[in-house]
Amino acid sequence: MKVKNLIRNSWLGIVGILTFSSCSTIPQGAKAVQLFDKEKYLGKWYEIARMDFYFERNLNNTTANYSLNVDGSIKVDNRGFNYKSKQWKQAIGKARFVDDQHIGMLKVSFFGSFYSGYNVIALDKDYKYALVAGKNLKYLWILSREPVIPEGIKQKYLGIANELGYKTTDLVWVEHDKN
C-alpha cells in the first residue's frame, strides 16, 4: 500500500511539475503588444529568423499560417522544409489568449494540454512585421508577411531583442527558396 501511494504521489508531482512548466510566460522585461487585433494577425507569416530549437532544426522555408477554429481558438499551421532529409515538415497546433484578446500574449500547444508562451512583443501598425518572444530567452522569432524584411525593421527588432537579453548572434536566418 505504501509503494502504491508513493507511486501515485510521485505521478501527481510529475503531472504538477509538467502542468506548471507548460504555463505560458513571457521573458522578464518583455511586454506584449497592447491593442492587439487578432483578425489582422491571422494569415500567413514567413519566418525570417529564429532561435534554433529541436522542432525547427534544419528547417528553411518556414511559415506559420494562423486561422480561427470553430471554438474561437487560433489554428496554428507551421510548415518548413528540412534541407537535410529533403522533406516538408508540418506541425498543427492551437493558440489561445492568456487573458485579454487585445493583448498579444498567447499560449500555444502542439501537444494536447501542454502550452508554451507566444508573445507578440513588437508589431508594425500594418501587421506586416512581428517580433515574437517565447516563454524565455531560448525562443524568439522575427516574422514578416513577405519572405524578406526591410533592414530598418530588422535592426529595430534586433535592438529590442538585445535589450531583453537575447543573444541575437545565435539567430538562424531562414532561407526562402522553395514554394
N, C-alpha and C positions, 0 to 999 in steps of 0.2 A: 504494500500500500504506500509506503514512504517513497519507493522508487517511482511509482506511478504519479504521485503528487509532485515529485521532483521534476519528472519529465514534463508534466502538464505546466508547472510554473516556469520551467525553462522555455517551453514553447511560447507561452504567453509573453514572457520577457522578450524573446526574439521578435515576435509579432509587434510588440510595442515599440521596440527599437526601430524596426523597419518602417512602421507607420510614422513614427516621429521623424525619422530621417528622410522620409519621402515628402514631408510637408513642403509647400512652396515657400521659398525665401528669396531675398534679394541681397546682393553683396552690401557690406557696410559702406555707407556714404552714397550709395546709388539711390536714385529716386525715379520711380516710374512716371511716365508721361501722364499729365493731367488733361482733362477734356478729351480723352481718347475716344475715337469714333470707330467702333468695330466694323461698321459697314464699309468704311473707307479702307480699312486694313485688309479686308478679305481679298482674295485673289492670289495671283502668282507672284512670288518673290524669288529672285536669284540670290543665292548665297555668294557674296563677294569674298568674304574672309571668315575664318572661324578659329577658335582654339580647338586643336585636334583632340578627338577622343574616340574611344573604341568603336562606336556605332557609325562614325563617319570616316574612319581611317581608310585611306587610299581612294576616296571618292572625289571626283570632279563633276562638273556639270550639275551641281546640286541645286535643287529648287525646293521651295515649300509652297504648297497651294492650300489656302485656307478658305473654307466654305462653312455655311451653317448646317448643323444637324437639326433634325426634327425637334429634338428636346431642348434646343437653344444653345447647346454647347457648340464649339467650333471644331470642325473636322480638320485635322492636320494630315496632309499627304506629302511626305518628304520623299524625294527621289534623287538618286545620284548614280553616276557611272563609275564602277570600280575599275580603275585603269590597270590593275594587276590581273584580275580574273576576267576582264573584258565583258562584264555583265552589269546590267542595270540592277540596282537595289532600291527597294521601296519599303517605307515604313508608314503605316497609317495609325494615327492616334487621335486623341481629342484634347481640347483645351477648355478650361473654364476660368472665369474671372475669380480672383481670390476674394474680392469684396465688391466694390462698385464697378460696374462695367464701363464707367467713364474714366477709369484709371487703368493704364496699360500694364497692370500686374495680373498675370495669369498663372495658372498651373497647367502643365501638360503631362499627359500619360500615354505611353505606348504599351504599358504592361498592366492592364486592369486598374486596380485601385492605387497603384504606386505613381504618385505625381512628383514633378520637379518644377522649379521656378522657371518662368518665361516672362521676363520683364522688359518691356519696351522702354528704354531709358533716353532715347533721342529719336526724333521723328521730324521730318520737314513738314511744312504746312500742307503740301500737296500729297503727302503719303507716298512719296517716291523712294525715299531712303530711310532706313531704320537701323538703329543700334540696339541690339537685344542682349541683355545680360541673363545668365542662368542664375542658379541659386548661390553660386560662389565664384571666385576668380578663375575657376577652371573652365568656365563656359561663357563664350562670347561670340556673337555673330554680327557681321555687317551685311545688311540686306539691301537690295535695290530692285526696282521694277524692271530694270534692263540688265543685261549681263555685264555692264560696266558701271563705274561710279565716277563722277567728277572728282578731280584731285582735291578741290577745296572741301568737299563733303568728307572725303576720305581722311584728310588731315584733321578736320574738326572732330570726327568720331574717334580717331586715334588719340587725340588730345584728351577727350572725355575719358576714354578707357585708361589711359596712362594715369590720369589724376585719381582714378579709383583704385589703382594698384595693379591693373592688368599688365602682364609682361607682353606687350604687343609685338615684340620681336619674335615671339613664338606663334604668331598667327599664321595659318595656312591660307595662302591666296589662291582662290579657286579658279580653275580654267573652265571656260565655257566654249567648247569646240565641237559639241555634238547636239543633235536635236532630240 
